[in-house]
Amino acid sequence: MNDSIVRIRNAVQYVRSSPSRLQKFKNAVEHERIESHSIVILDVPTRWNSTYLMLSTALKFQKAFDRLLDDDARYGLYFSELDSGKNRVGPPKEDDWDNAKVFVQFLHVFYDITLKFSASLSVTSNMFFHELCSIATELNTLANSGDYLLGEMAAAMKYKFDKYWGKIEDLNKLLIIALVLDPRSIHLENEGDMGKVNENVDFRLERLKKFKQMKEKKNFVDLKNEVERDWNDYFLR
């Protein structure tokens, strides 16, 4: 997987290294009739989210990179040059693009959740419980997807996930309070209808108790399904 990422990174680096190379790439994009308002971007190797963006963008231009091998002789020669005394790997092949698709699929859910929690102008603490369930469910789904590569990555990530979030009693209690008291899920008929508020709080506390019980059994898939079903039954009735 790492070699595939490096090959794609080197291809993107070539395109972004000079205006003339970028123009030839744009010509290849035009010839392949690829419609996109974006262009390839180079990542920061130590930042996974920037690598996700690089790969997800580069995948849109796979045919343009393939065409560049025929249209730009220097592109092929670029990969025969030494890079820090070592052979530069590339260009990316079909297997590399397939690996990139798997990697992007794996990181997509984490990228979206990271964006939600990076917001500085909106409250996010009340979403924590739901997103925690989403991550756990996604990891379990990927780990049992039958795809060897996805399964390996998901299993490794799940190990770290359980290390940090394996004990519900260690969860920051303020996050639980934010979930229970989230006013957006409380619908009052009248201003003084506190009975509805109390019922809502009791319902959420019951859900949290069930979450703890099922978490101890490591059954996140059942947890996710049941929580969503009960939530819908309660708020859509």
C-alpha positions as CSV (number, residue, x, y, z in Angstrom):
1,M,0.0,0.0,0.0
2,N,2.8,2.5,0.9
3,D,4.6,1.9,-2.4
4,S,1.3,2.6,-4.3
5,I,0.9,5.9,-2.4
6,V,4.5,6.8,-3.1
7,R,4.1,6.1,-6.9
8,I,1.0,8.3,-7.1
9,R,2.7,11.0,-5.0
10,N,5.7,11.0,-7.4
11,A,3.4,11.3,-10.4
12,V,1.6,14.3,-8.8
13,Q,4.9,15.8,-7.8
14,Y,6.0,15.6,-11.5
15,V,2.9,17.4,-12.7
16,R,3.1,20.1,-10.0
17,S,6.9,20.7,-10.5
18,S,6.7,23.2,-13.3
19,P,4.1,25.2,-15.3
20,S,5.0,23.4,-18.6
21,R,4.5,20.0,-17.0
22,L,1.2,21.1,-15.5
23,Q,0.0,22.4,-18.9
24,K,0.8,19.0,-20.6
25,F,-1.2,17.3,-17.9
26,K,-4.1,19.7,-18.4
27,N,-3.9,18.8,-22.1
28,A,-4.1,15.1,-21.2
29,V,-7.1,15.9,-19.0
30,E,-8.8,17.7,-21.9
31,H,-8.1,14.9,-24.4
32,E,-9.5,12.3,-21.9
33,R,-12.6,14.5,-21.5
34,I,-12.3,14.5,-17.7
35,E,-14.6,17.1,-16.2
36,S,-13.4,18.5,-12.9
37,H,-13.0,21.9,-11.4
38,S,-10.1,20.7,-9.3
39,I,-6.6,19.8,-10.2
40,V,-4.1,17.3,-8.5
41,I,-2.6,18.4,-5.2
42,L,0.5,17.2,-3.5
43,D,0.2,16.0,0.1
44,V,2.2,16.4,3.2
45,P,3.3,12.8,3.9
46,T,3.0,13.1,7.7
47,R,-0.6,14.3,7.5
48,W,-3.0,11.5,6.7
49,N,-5.9,13.9,5.7
50,S,-3.8,15.6,3.1
51,T,-2.8,12.2,1.7
52,Y,-6.5,11.3,1.5
53,L,-7.2,14.5,-0.4
54,M,-4.2,13.9,-2.8
55,L,-5.4,10.3,-3.6
56,S,-9.1,11.1,-3.9
57,T,-8.3,13.9,-6.3
58,A,-5.7,11.9,-8.3
59,L,-8.1,9.1,-8.8
60,K,-10.3,11.4,-10.9
61,F,-7.4,11.9,-13.2
62,Q,-6.2,8.3,-13.6
63,K,-6.7,8.2,-17.3
64,A,-4.9,11.5,-17.7
65,F,-1.8,10.1,-15.9
66,D,-1.9,7.0,-18.1
67,R,-2.1,9.2,-21.2
68,L,0.8,11.4,-20.0
69,L,3.1,8.4,-20.5
70,D,2.4,8.6,-24.3
71,D,2.2,12.3,-24.6
72,D,5.1,13.4,-22.4
73,A,8.4,11.5,-22.8
74,R,9.9,13.3,-19.9
75,Y,7.2,11.9,-17.6
76,G,8.5,8.4,-18.2
77,L,12.1,9.4,-17.9
78,Y,11.4,11.1,-14.6
79,F,10.9,7.7,-12.9
80,S,14.3,6.5,-14.1
81,E,16.1,9.3,-12.2
82,L,17.6,8.9,-8.7
83,D,15.8,10.5,-5.8
84,S,18.1,11.0,-2.7
85,G,20.4,8.3,-4.1
86,K,17.5,5.8,-4.6
87,N,15.5,4.8,-7.7
88,R,12.3,6.9,-7.9
89,V,9.3,4.6,-7.9
90,G,6.6,4.9,-10.5
91,P,4.7,5.6,-12.6
92,P,1.6,4.3,-10.9
93,K,0.1,1.2,-12.4
94,E,-3.4,-0.3,-12.3
95,D,-2.7,-2.1,-9.0
96,D,-1.6,1.2,-7.5
97,W,-4.8,2.9,-8.5
98,D,-6.8,0.0,-7.1
99,N,-4.9,0.2,-3.8
100,A,-5.6,4.0,-3.7
101,K,-9.3,3.3,-4.1
102,V,-9.3,1.0,-1.1
103,F,-7.3,3.5,1.0
104,V,-9.7,6.4,0.1
105,Q,-12.7,4.2,0.9
106,F,-11.1,3.4,4.3
107,L,-10.2,7.0,5.2
108,H,-13.4,8.6,3.9
109,V,-15.5,8.1,7.1
110,F,-12.6,9.4,9.3
111,Y,-12.1,12.5,7.0
112,D,-15.8,13.4,7.2
113,I,-15.9,13.0,10.9
114,T,-12.7,15.0,11.4
115,L,-14.3,17.9,9.4
116,K,-17.3,17.9,11.7
117,F,-15.2,18.0,14.8
118,S,-12.9,20.7,13.4
119,A,-15.7,23.2,13.1
120,S,-15.0,26.3,15.1
121,L,-18.3,28.1,14.7
122,S,-20.7,25.3,15.7
123,V,-21.3,23.0,18.7
124,T,-19.9,19.5,18.2
125,S,-19.9,17.9,21.6
126,N,-23.5,16.6,21.2
127,M,-22.6,14.7,18.1
128,F,-19.8,12.7,19.7
129,F,-21.8,9.7,20.8
130,H,-23.3,9.2,17.3
131,E,-20.0,9.6,15.5
132,L,-18.3,7.2,18.0
133,C,-20.8,4.6,17.0
134,S,-20.3,5.4,13.3
135,I,-16.6,4.8,13.5
136,A,-16.9,1.6,15.5
137,T,-19.5,0.3,13.1
138,E,-17.5,1.2,10.0
139,L,-14.4,-0.5,11.5
140,N,-16.3,-3.7,12.2
141,T,-17.9,-3.6,8.7
142,L,-14.5,-3.1,6.9
143,A,-12.8,-5.7,9.1
144,N,-15.4,-8.3,8.0
145,S,-15.7,-7.1,4.4
146,G,-13.8,-10.0,2.9
147,D,-11.2,-7.6,1.4
148,Y,-7.8,-8.6,2.7
149,L,-6.3,-5.1,2.5
150,L,-9.3,-3.3,4.0
151,G,-9.6,-6.0,6.7
152,E,-5.9,-5.6,7.7
153,M,-6.2,-1.8,7.9
154,A,-9.5,-1.9,9.8
155,A,-8.2,-4.5,12.3
156,A,-5.1,-2.3,13.0
157,M,-7.3,0.8,13.4
158,K,-9.8,-1.0,15.6
159,Y,-7.0,-2.1,18.0
160,K,-6.1,1.6,18.5
161,F,-9.8,2.6,18.7
162,D,-10.4,0.1,21.5
163,K,-7.3,1.3,23.2
164,Y,-8.6,4.9,23.5
165,W,-12.4,4.2,23.6
166,G,-12.6,0.7,25.0
167,K,-13.9,1.7,28.4
168,I,-17.2,3.7,28.4
169,E,-16.6,4.6,32.0
170,D,-13.5,6.6,31.0
171,L,-15.5,8.7,28.6
172,N,-15.6,12.4,29.4
173,K,-18.8,12.9,31.3
174,L,-19.3,16.3,29.8
175,L,-19.8,14.7,26.4
176,I,-22.5,12.5,27.8
177,I,-24.2,15.5,29.3
178,A,-24.1,17.3,26.0
179,L,-25.8,14.3,24.3
180,V,-28.5,14.1,26.9
181,L,-29.3,17.8,26.9
182,D,-29.1,18.5,23.2
183,P,-32.0,20.9,22.7
184,R,-32.3,20.2,19.0
185,S,-33.9,16.8,19.7
186,I,-36.4,18.1,22.2
187,H,-39.7,19.2,20.7
188,L,-42.0,21.1,23.1
189,E,-45.7,21.7,22.4
190,N,-45.8,24.5,24.9
191,E,-43.1,26.7,26.5
192,G,-43.8,25.0,29.9
193,D,-44.0,21.5,28.8
194,M,-41.1,20.1,30.9
195,G,-42.7,16.7,30.9
196,K,-41.4,16.2,27.4
197,V,-37.9,17.3,28.4
198,N,-37.9,14.8,31.3
199,E,-39.1,12.0,29.1
200,N,-36.4,12.9,26.5
201,V,-33.7,12.9,29.2
202,D,-34.9,9.6,30.6
203,F,-34.9,8.1,27.1
204,R,-31.3,9.2,26.4
205,L,-30.0,7.9,29.7
206,E,-31.6,4.6,29.0
207,R,-29.8,4.6,25.6
208,L,-26.5,5.3,27.2
209,K,-27.0,2.4,29.7
210,K,-27.7,0.1,26.7
211,F,-24.6,1.5,24.9
212,K,-22.4,0.6,27.9
213,Q,-23.9,-3.0,28.1
214,M,-23.4,-3.6,24.4
215,K,-20.0,-2.0,24.3
216,E,-18.8,-4.4,27.0
217,K,-19.9,-7.2,24.6
218,K,-18.0,-5.5,21.7
219,N,-21.2,-5.6,19.6
220,F,-21.1,-2.3,17.9
221,V,-23.0,-3.3,14.8
222,D,-26.0,-4.4,16.9
223,L,-25.6,-1.2,19.0
224,K,-25.6,1.1,16.0
225,N,-28.7,-0.6,14.5
226,E,-30.6,-0.6,17.7
227,V,-29.7,3.0,18.7
228,E,-30.8,4.3,15.3
229,R,-34.1,2.2,15.4
230,D,-35.0,3.4,18.9
231,W,-34.0,7.0,18.1
232,N,-36.3,7.0,15.0
233,D,-39.1,5.3,16.9
234,Y,-38.9,8.0,19.6
235,F,-38.6,11.1,17.6
236,L,-40.7,10.2,14.5
237,R,-43.6,8.8,16.4
